[in-house]
Each structure stands twice: as C-alpha cells, then as structure tokens.
C-alpha cells in the first residue's frame, strides 16, 4: 500500500510565537522524523511524503503519528492523503517510477 500525504499546521500555536511567520518547515520536520523512524520505505518531496507499507493499519499508524507530531505547531492541522491500494504488491514506491521512466524512454511520452 502506497500513501502520499501532506500534513501542515495552521493558525498560531499559543506557546510558539515564532510560528507567526507562516513557515511550516519545523512542523514538517517533526512529521518526517516520525516517517523515517517507522522503518517503512519512504520519500519526501517539496509537497508530499510517500510511504509504503504492507497494510492499512501499518501505514495509517505512521500517518496518524506524523499528524500528531505536527499538532503542537498550530491551532489546527490540515491533512491531505492519497492512497494506492494494490494487494499483493510491494516495492511500488520505486517500481512505479521505474516503469514510468521506461515508458518515457520507449517513446511513451510522444
């Protein structure tokens, strides 16, 4: 199961006046630290973090804990999530990209 998610605080946290500049990098760093500690395959880009795990419970536990890690940074939290549920497959976090690159090389982008 692949999940791409983005989690970010909004509003200012009463005990974090420095959060007033609207930057979310510290909050995102807290979420990504949870993902990295999970041991699941993952990738973080400028807008989303992708994780791959064997089942719903494993993946959603990491998403939940990452979301909870962001909560102290604002008065509310926004979570965007997209899932690719394909039972019986693993290694898709890299496999999908490899197939895309092969298709482009083979002229699929024409």
N, C-alpha and C positions, 0 to 999 in steps of 0.2 A: 504494500500500500504506500503510495506516494501522497504527501501532503505539502502544499505550498501555503505558507501563511505569513501574514504581516500583522504585527501587534505594536500598538503605539499608544502612549498616554495622551490625554488632552486635559485641558484645564490645569490650573496650577495646584501643586501639592502644598498644603499649608506649611509643612516643615521643610520645603525645598524652594526657597525664593529664587534660586538660580535657574529654576525651570521656566521662568517667565520669558526667556528669550526664544521659546518655541522649538529649540533643538531637542531632538529625541535620542541622540546617539548614546547617552548613558543608559537610558531605558532599554534601547535595542541591545546594547552590550550585555545587559543583565539577562535578557531573553536568550541571546545567542550562547551565553555561558551555560545556560540550562541545556540547550540543544547539544552542545559539544560534550557536556558531561554525561549525556544519555548513552553514548556509545553507538547510537544509530548513524547510518550513513546520512550525511547532510551537506548542504551547500547554501551559502548565504550570498545574495547579490545586493545591489543597492536598494531594492524594493521588497524582496521576499526572502524567506528562508525555506528551503525544501528539506524534508526529512523522509526517509524510507524506513519502514518497519514491517514486521510480519503480520500485524493485525491492528484492528481499530483500537483496542484497549491500550496497546503499547504506544502507538503513535499519538493518540489523543491525550494520554497521560503527559507526554512531553509538551504538547501544545498547551495543556492546562497549566502545567508548572511554569512554562515560559510566560504565559499571560499573567500568572500570579506574580512573577518576578518584576513585571512592569507596573503593577498596581501602585507601589509606593511613589511613583514618579508623577502622578497626576490625580485629579479628582475623578477621572473616569478612564476607561481603556477601550480602544477600538480593536477588534479582531476581524481580519479578512482571511478566509480559508477556502482553498480549492483542493479537492481530493481526486486521485486516480486510483480506483479500487479494481484491482485485477488479480483475483485469487490465483495462487499457484506460480506467480512470477516474482522474482527478486532481481536485484541488480539493475532495476529500471531507471534509477536516478542517473546512471551513466549510459545505460543501454539505449534509452530514448534519444539521447543526444548523438550517440554513435550512429544510430540509424538515420537520423536527420542529416548528419554530415555526409554519410554515404549517398543519400538521395541527392544532395546538392552536387556532390562530385560527379554523380552519374547523369547530371543534367535535369534532375527533377525540378530545378528552380526555373527552367525555361518557360 
